[in-house]
Amino acid sequence: MLMINVGRFRSLNVHTSTKRLFWAQGKMSDFVRDLFQPQTAQALERGKFDALFTTRNLSRIAGFKVKLTTNLADHLRFRDSDKAITIFHHATFLKCQLQNPIYPAGFVAETLQTLALLFPENDANTRKWILKCGIIHRRIENYLFWHHRLVVLKDDFNDAQPTTLWYTLWFAISLAIFLGLVQSIEGGMQVYQSWPKAG
């Protein structure tokens, strides 16, 4: 009902959190609010996510393994051991929960915003994965519930930027070779056309 794995499971084919969640007593809404608590203002890091911070680039440039999960509690969880990030990708479910009072106020909308950030609508390669999730917020301090996990992910992505340098260098070299080849062919054709024709 809440897309949260609670209790023990003998076998689970999804990447689950290291901490098992148990709801033993109290209201369901209290359990969910305890699970998803916003950062306090004093603990917020400030800054901005740049346009490179997308799921596609996390995988292609930084080499992170992107694993889709059905467990909302594992959203944006990053495992440093194998560079794997789990993303809760059920945007339609989240849109249906926007007014659900069981979740803390603003939590569902922010989760959709994390999907908009990681799967930007203007990227044709990710547009087919997830439908429009809303406006992209690039300020780090705008994220209260997922703040810590986003900061960890951003820091690890920034640490992987030397990979970006090689990717950029490879692209520049490939482009230079291609343009050089085009110019050589064009020059050869001009020489051939200007060569005096036998009479």
Backbone bond lengths (Angstrom), bond angles and torsions (degrees), N, CA, C in turn:
res aa  C-N    CA-C-N  psi(-1)  N-CA   C-N-CA  omega(-1)  CA-C   N-CA-C  phi
1 M - - - 1.455 - - 1.529 111.95 -
2 L 1.336 117.24 -38.91 1.460 121.64 -178.56 1.522 112.76 -103.24
3 M 1.324 117.02 -3.43 1.471 122.74 -176.04 1.530 110.39 59.51
4 I 1.333 116.19 41.91 1.463 122.43 176.62 1.524 107.29 -128.71
5 N 1.326 117.22 127.09 1.461 120.53 177.98 1.524 109.40 -77.90
6 V 1.320 115.54 115.63 1.462 121.19 -178.40 1.523 108.36 -122.13
7 G 1.338 117.06 131.91 1.456 121.37 179.03 1.507 112.61 100.10
8 R 1.334 116.24 -163.14 1.468 122.29 -178.66 1.520 109.51 -102.52
9 F 1.321 115.03 144.60 1.453 121.11 177.77 1.525 108.24 -131.74
10 R 1.342 115.55 130.96 1.471 118.63 179.65 1.520 111.18 -66.56
11 S 1.303 116.19 -46.67 1.469 119.49 178.22 1.512 108.29 -138.37
12 L 1.310 115.04 135.48 1.451 121.37 -177.92 1.520 107.77 -139.94
13 N 1.320 116.62 124.73 1.461 120.66 -176.42 1.516 113.07 -90.63
14 V 1.302 116.95 13.90 1.462 119.91 178.31 1.522 108.93 -116.00
15 H 1.296 115.37 157.57 1.469 120.59 177.76 1.523 107.59 -75.66
16 T 1.324 116.78 107.86 1.458 120.20 -175.09 1.517 110.91 -100.62
17 S 1.304 114.40 163.21 1.463 119.81 -179.72 1.521 109.69 -68.50
18 T 1.329 115.43 155.20 1.455 119.74 179.90 1.527 110.65 -70.60
19 K 1.302 116.51 -25.14 1.464 120.88 -179.27 1.527 109.03 -97.28
20 R 1.339 116.44 121.04 1.465 119.68 178.08 1.526 109.25 -78.28
21 L 1.299 115.75 140.21 1.458 121.04 -176.31 1.522 109.93 -101.43
22 F 1.327 116.09 132.24 1.458 121.55 179.09 1.521 109.28 -128.16
23 W 1.315 114.98 133.64 1.461 121.38 175.55 1.527 106.11 -113.87
24 A 1.334 115.55 97.49 1.465 120.56 -173.82 1.514 112.74 -95.84
25 Q 1.333 116.98 -31.09 1.462 119.58 -176.41 1.520 109.82 -157.06
26 G 1.322 114.46 170.70 1.460 120.17 177.94 1.520 112.98 83.58
27 K 1.302 115.16 179.87 1.464 120.94 -179.29 1.519 111.14 -76.26
28 M 1.312 114.21 150.39 1.454 119.34 177.72 1.525 111.01 -61.26
29 S 1.327 116.84 -39.85 1.468 120.56 -179.12 1.524 111.18 -63.27
30 D 1.349 117.67 -35.84 1.463 120.60 177.74 1.530 110.59 -67.58
31 F 1.334 116.19 -40.23 1.458 120.85 177.76 1.538 110.46 -60.54
32 V 1.323 116.67 -45.12 1.470 121.32 -178.23 1.524 110.33 -68.14
33 R 1.342 117.48 -39.94 1.476 120.30 179.55 1.526 111.51 -66.56
34 D 1.332 116.41 -35.26 1.470 119.56 176.45 1.528 111.07 -68.26
35 L 1.314 115.55 -33.86 1.460 120.93 -178.60 1.527 111.44 -71.93
36 F 1.328 116.79 -40.76 1.468 121.64 -176.46 1.524 109.81 -114.87
37 Q 1.308 116.22 82.59 1.465 120.98 -179.64 1.524 110.23 -100.41
38 P 1.325 117.16 137.37 1.476 119.41 178.43 1.516 111.49 -73.31
39 Q 1.331 115.62 153.86 1.461 121.33 174.29 1.526 109.39 -68.12
40 T 1.306 116.36 147.83 1.453 119.78 173.87 1.530 108.82 -77.54
41 A 1.311 116.94 153.81 1.466 121.82 -175.82 1.523 111.79 -57.18
42 Q 1.348 117.21 -35.82 1.461 121.00 -177.35 1.530 111.58 -67.52
43 A 1.347 116.60 -26.53 1.469 120.55 -175.46 1.529 112.74 -90.61
44 L 1.331 117.18 -2.17 1.458 119.72 -175.14 1.524 112.12 -74.82
45 E 1.320 114.71 130.44 1.466 119.47 169.39 1.515 107.65 -84.03
46 R 1.327 115.66 149.03 1.456 119.94 -179.18 1.515 109.16 -115.03
47 G 1.295 115.00 153.68 1.457 120.02 -178.60 1.507 109.85 149.33
48 K 1.314 114.84 -159.48 1.457 119.35 -173.49 1.523 110.32 -144.49
49 F 1.332 115.98 142.42 1.455 121.37 171.14 1.525 107.37 -86.00
50 D 1.337 116.76 127.02 1.459 117.53 179.70 1.523 110.43 -81.89
51 A 1.319 116.29 173.10 1.465 121.70 -174.61 1.523 112.48 -66.85
52 L 1.337 117.92 -18.00 1.474 120.64 178.38 1.521 112.71 -74.57
53 F 1.351 116.62 -15.94 1.460 121.22 -174.56 1.529 109.71 -78.51
54 T 1.338 115.37 78.01 1.465 122.38 178.07 1.525 108.81 -131.33
55 T 1.314 115.96 162.22 1.463 120.34 179.18 1.520 111.01 -58.94
56 R 1.308 116.20 -41.60 1.463 120.57 -178.53 1.531 110.88 -60.29
57 N 1.318 117.02 -43.68 1.464 120.60 -179.79 1.522 112.61 -74.27
58 L 1.325 116.71 -32.11 1.468 119.15 175.06 1.525 109.97 -58.72
59 S 1.329 115.30 -38.05 1.455 120.25 -179.85 1.526 111.82 -81.31
60 R 1.333 116.96 -50.47 1.463 121.27 -171.60 1.520 112.53 -75.07
61 I 1.313 117.32 -42.93 1.458 120.98 -174.70 1.527 111.74 -89.35
62 A 1.335 116.35 -48.09 1.471 119.86 -175.71 1.520 113.34 -89.65
63 G 1.332 117.07 -12.98 1.459 120.22 178.51 1.515 114.77 77.93
64 F 1.347 117.71 17.75 1.459 120.46 178.15 1.527 109.70 -72.45
65 K 1.331 115.26 145.82 1.460 120.16 173.94 1.526 107.82 -89.29
66 V 1.306 117.16 121.39 1.456 121.36 -179.93 1.521 108.42 -96.36
67 K 1.336 115.61 120.99 1.454 120.84 -179.82 1.523 108.59 -118.63
68 L 1.311 116.39 124.75 1.457 120.60 177.92 1.518 108.76 -82.46
69 T 1.316 115.86 139.51 1.463 120.71 -177.05 1.520 111.15 -129.51
70 T 1.317 115.50 153.81 1.463 121.53 174.37 1.522 110.78 -100.14
71 N 1.337 116.56 2.56 1.458 121.75 -178.89 1.529 109.34 -101.15
72 L 1.310 116.44 107.78 1.464 121.59 -177.51 1.534 112.19 -58.70
73 A 1.318 117.21 -30.33 1.470 120.73 -179.83 1.525 111.99 -67.30
74 D 1.324 118.00 -18.08 1.462 121.64 -179.28 1.522 112.94 -98.54
75 H 1.314 117.47 5.08 1.464 120.64 -179.30 1.535 110.29 -59.19
76 L 1.330 116.46 129.45 1.470 124.83 177.13 1.529 113.48 66.32
77 R 1.317 116.89 17.52 1.462 119.27 177.23 1.529 108.50 -76.75
78 F 1.333 116.19 130.08 1.465 121.36 -177.76 1.511 109.56 -114.46
79 R 1.329 115.69 128.19 1.463 121.53 177.31 1.512 108.04 -104.47
80 D 1.311 117.11 112.63 1.456 121.16 -177.03 1.527 112.03 -69.46
81 S 1.328 117.00 -27.19 1.470 120.80 -176.20 1.521 112.60 -60.10
82 D 1.333 117.04 -40.03 1.461 119.49 179.44 1.531 112.43 -125.61
83 K 1.358 116.19 16.05 1.470 122.10 177.55 1.532 111.11 53.55
84 A 1.329 115.99 46.72 1.464 121.03 -179.34 1.522 110.05 -110.20
85 I 1.312 115.57 136.06 1.461 121.96 176.05 1.520 108.18 -120.68
86 T 1.334 115.61 134.59 1.463 119.41 177.35 1.523 109.05 -104.04
87 I 1.313 115.08 138.69 1.460 120.97 -178.36 1.523 109.47 -129.12
88 F 1.320 115.47 125.35 1.466 121.16 173.29 1.525 106.48 -78.33
89 H 1.322 116.86 114.18 1.457 121.31 -167.67 1.526 114.95 -108.61
90 H 1.319 117.73 7.40 1.466 120.11 -175.23 1.530 111.10 -83.90
91 A 1.325 115.61 76.58 1.467 121.01 -176.82 1.529 112.03 -64.22
92 T 1.315 116.97 -37.23 1.470 119.97 -179.58 1.522 110.44 -63.95
93 F 1.325 117.20 -41.61 1.466 121.00 176.49 1.525 109.80 -59.23
94 L 1.335 116.28 -46.87 1.461 120.28 -178.26 1.525 111.54 -61.30
95 K 1.320 117.04 -41.22 1.466 120.31 179.79 1.524 111.11 -62.15
96 C 1.325 116.13 -33.67 1.471 119.99 178.17 1.533 112.04 -73.96
97 Q 1.341 117.50 -15.71 1.470 121.69 -177.22 1.526 113.16 -101.70
98 L 1.320 117.80 5.41 1.468 120.23 -174.67 1.527 113.13 -57.02
99 Q 1.306 117.39 -32.54 1.467 120.86 -179.60 1.528 113.04 -103.54
100 N 1.324 117.71 8.71 1.459 121.19 -178.24 1.533 109.71 -73.62
101 P 1.343 118.34 116.05 1.470 121.06 -175.66 1.529 114.18 -72.33
102 I 1.326 117.50 -8.41 1.468 119.43 178.58 1.522 110.68 -67.65
103 Y 1.328 116.16 -35.92 1.464 119.99 177.95 1.525 109.60 -81.48
104 P 1.342 117.94 149.55 1.465 120.08 177.06 1.531 111.01 -60.63
105 A 1.321 116.76 147.57 1.458 121.75 -179.10 1.525 110.69 -57.43
106 G 1.306 116.72 127.67 1.462 122.31 178.07 1.520 114.49 89.02
107 F 1.336 117.48 -12.18 1.461 120.68 -175.87 1.521 112.51 -65.56
108 V 1.319 117.42 -48.97 1.471 121.04 -176.49 1.528 110.19 -65.42
109 A 1.345 116.60 -43.61 1.469 120.52 179.14 1.532 110.40 -60.44
110 E 1.323 117.21 -40.72 1.469 120.24 179.42 1.527 111.11 -67.20
111 T 1.329 116.93 -37.82 1.461 120.08 178.03 1.526 110.25 -62.07
112 L 1.325 116.67 -41.23 1.471 120.55 175.18 1.529 110.83 -62.64
113 Q 1.323 116.81 -36.71 1.471 120.41 179.16 1.531 111.15 -66.54
114 T 1.336 117.49 -33.73 1.467 119.30 176.30 1.527 110.18 -65.34
115 L 1.330 116.45 -35.61 1.470 119.61 177.22 1.523 110.80 -69.60
116 A 1.332 116.75 -37.98 1.471 120.39 176.61 1.529 110.10 -63.23
117 L 1.324 116.73 -36.87 1.460 121.60 179.27 1.527 111.06 -67.52
118 L 1.319 116.23 -45.05 1.466 121.04 -174.46 1.527 113.36 -84.24
119 F 1.325 116.52 -25.05 1.466 121.67 178.54 1.523 108.99 -123.02
120 P 1.338 118.05 70.41 1.470 119.75 -174.88 1.527 112.26 -61.47
121 E 1.324 115.20 140.96 1.464 121.22 -175.91 1.526 112.19 -64.21
122 N 1.340 116.65 -27.96 1.466 119.27 -177.43 1.529 113.02 -81.33
123 D 1.332 117.84 -0.95 1.458 121.81 177.32 1.527 108.54 -96.71
124 A 1.321 116.18 109.78 1.463 120.79 -175.35 1.520 112.19 -62.01
125 N 1.329 117.19 -29.22 1.462 120.47 -177.73 1.523 113.08 -74.32
126 T 1.324 117.53 -22.70 1.463 119.31 179.02 1.523 111.99 -106.35
127 R 1.318 117.32 -14.61 1.460 120.47 -177.60 1.525 111.50 -60.15
128 K 1.331 116.31 -34.02 1.459 119.35 -178.24 1.535 112.32 -73.95
129 W 1.340 117.27 -16.21 1.458 120.38 179.28 1.519 112.05 -77.53
130 I 1.321 114.71 -48.12 1.463 119.86 -171.58 1.519 109.35 -134.06
131 L 1.333 115.06 135.38 1.460 119.46 177.62 1.524 110.22 -69.52
132 K 1.305 116.52 170.37 1.466 121.65 -177.71 1.528 110.51 -54.33
133 C 1.317 115.05 128.61 1.470 120.18 -175.12 1.517 113.20 -112.00
134 G 1.314 118.08 -0.52 1.460 119.80 178.13 1.510 112.53 120.88
135 I 1.315 114.26 -170.06 1.461 122.01 -177.74 1.527 109.50 -74.14
136 I 1.334 115.69 139.95 1.464 120.38 177.61 1.530 109.39 -81.70
137 H 1.318 116.08 124.41 1.464 121.87 173.61 1.526 107.55 -103.78
138 R 1.318 117.44 118.07 1.461 121.37 -176.93 1.528 113.25 -96.41
139 R 1.338 117.74 -12.39 1.466 119.89 178.83 1.533 109.41 -75.27
140 I 1.314 116.45 126.50 1.465 121.37 -177.69 1.528 111.27 -61.21
141 E 1.335 115.99 -37.69 1.467 119.15 -176.64 1.523 113.23 -71.26
142 N 1.345 118.36 -8.37 1.467 121.14 176.28 1.527 111.86 -74.77
143 Y 1.319 116.37 -15.64 1.468 120.73 -178.23 1.526 108.81 -101.04
144 L 1.310 115.88 114.56 1.463 121.12 -177.34 1.522 112.34 -101.03
145 F 1.329 116.68 -43.36 1.461 120.67 -176.11 1.530 111.99 -79.45
146 W 1.325 116.52 -37.63 1.464 121.31 -177.24 1.530 111.47 -105.72
147 H 1.303 116.60 15.38 1.463 122.02 -173.08 1.536 112.38 -56.55
148 H 1.318 116.52 -53.55 1.456 120.54 -175.11 1.528 111.70 -60.89
149 R 1.323 117.12 -46.28 1.470 120.10 -177.89 1.531 111.02 -66.59
150 L 1.319 117.30 -37.39 1.466 120.09 177.66 1.531 111.39 -65.77
151 V 1.325 116.72 -40.16 1.464 120.81 179.61 1.532 110.19 -65.36
152 V 1.327 117.26 -43.77 1.467 121.28 177.62 1.527 110.04 -59.32
153 L 1.324 115.46 -45.64 1.462 120.87 -179.72 1.525 111.54 -63.96
154 K 1.332 116.26 -42.51 1.468 121.17 179.43 1.527 110.53 -63.71
155 D 1.329 117.14 -43.33 1.465 120.85 179.96 1.522 111.42 -62.54
156 D 1.337 116.38 -43.07 1.461 119.68 179.23 1.522 111.13 -67.81
157 F 1.322 116.24 -35.76 1.462 120.43 177.15 1.531 110.73 -65.76
158 N 1.337 116.20 -42.20 1.466 120.42 178.28 1.528 111.22 -64.49
159 D 1.343 116.58 -36.61 1.463 120.09 177.89 1.522 112.08 -65.64
160 A 1.339 115.94 -23.74 1.468 121.04 -179.97 1.520 112.08 -89.34
161 Q 1.334 117.78 6.56 1.462 120.39 -176.26 1.524 114.81 -61.47
162 P 1.370 120.91 -26.73 1.461 117.25 173.45 1.520 112.52 -54.13
163 T 1.351 116.55 -32.37 1.456 120.19 174.56 1.519 109.94 -61.84
164 T 1.336 116.20 -37.68 1.459 120.75 177.80 1.520 110.62 -62.51
165 L 1.327 116.07 -39.01 1.463 120.19 179.12 1.520 110.35 -60.30
166 W 1.347 116.50 -44.85 1.463 119.50 179.04 1.515 110.87 -65.22
167 Y 1.335 116.54 -38.52 1.465 120.06 178.85 1.527 110.21 -62.70
168 T 1.337 116.75 -44.49 1.463 121.46 179.51 1.522 110.93 -65.04
169 L 1.334 116.36 -41.96 1.460 121.34 179.23 1.527 110.72 -63.43
170 W 1.329 116.03 -43.57 1.468 120.50 178.65 1.527 110.44 -60.88
171 F 1.318 116.57 -43.57 1.462 120.99 179.44 1.526 110.61 -62.90
172 A 1.347 117.21 -44.05 1.466 121.15 -178.80 1.524 110.97 -64.49
173 I 1.336 117.67 -42.54 1.468 121.11 179.24 1.524 110.59 -64.68
174 S 1.338 116.38 -43.71 1.474 120.34 179.00 1.515 110.97 -61.18
175 L 1.332 116.35 -42.81 1.461 120.69 179.90 1.528 110.72 -64.89
176 A 1.331 116.65 -41.50 1.472 120.53 179.45 1.525 111.03 -63.86
177 I 1.330 117.40 -42.16 1.466 121.09 178.54 1.525 110.62 -63.78
178 F 1.342 115.76 -43.84 1.469 120.01 179.89 1.521 111.05 -61.74
179 L 1.343 116.87 -47.65 1.468 120.29 -179.45 1.529 111.00 -64.89
180 G 1.330 116.80 -38.31 1.465 120.11 177.17 1.514 111.74 -62.85
181 L 1.332 116.03 -40.33 1.464 121.00 178.44 1.528 110.77 -64.80
182 V 1.331 116.49 -43.35 1.472 120.81 178.54 1.523 110.29 -61.10
183 Q 1.329 117.61 -44.30 1.463 121.28 -179.63 1.525 111.38 -65.47
184 S 1.325 117.32 -38.05 1.466 120.84 178.63 1.523 110.71 -64.02
185 I 1.326 115.99 -44.34 1.468 119.78 179.23 1.521 110.12 -64.50
186 E 1.326 116.10 -44.03 1.466 120.23 179.53 1.529 111.04 -62.30
187 G 1.336 117.71 -42.39 1.460 121.66 177.55 1.514 111.75 -63.13
188 G 1.336 116.26 -41.64 1.463 120.62 177.90 1.515 112.01 -62.23
189 M 1.333 116.20 -40.31 1.471 120.25 179.24 1.522 110.74 -66.34
190 Q 1.332 117.35 -38.43 1.466 120.21 178.86 1.526 111.28 -66.09
191 V 1.331 117.28 -40.84 1.468 120.88 177.38 1.521 110.19 -63.26
192 Y 1.340 115.65 -43.04 1.471 119.46 -179.44 1.517 111.30 -62.87
193 Q 1.352 116.12 -41.90 1.466 119.92 -178.99 1.523 112.25 -69.38
194 S 1.317 118.31 -29.24 1.467 120.43 -178.66 1.534 111.94 -87.57
195 W 1.323 116.35 -9.21 1.472 119.59 -179.73 1.523 109.89 -66.05
196 P 1.342 116.97 133.27 1.481 118.30 -178.60 1.520 110.78 -61.92
197 K 1.315 114.18 132.73 1.465 120.71 -179.25 1.531 109.82 -79.71
198 A 1.298 116.90 140.45 1.464 120.83 176.65 1.524 108.72 -70.83
199 G 1.378 115.11 133.84 1.387 123.31 -169.83 1.383 129.67 -75.38
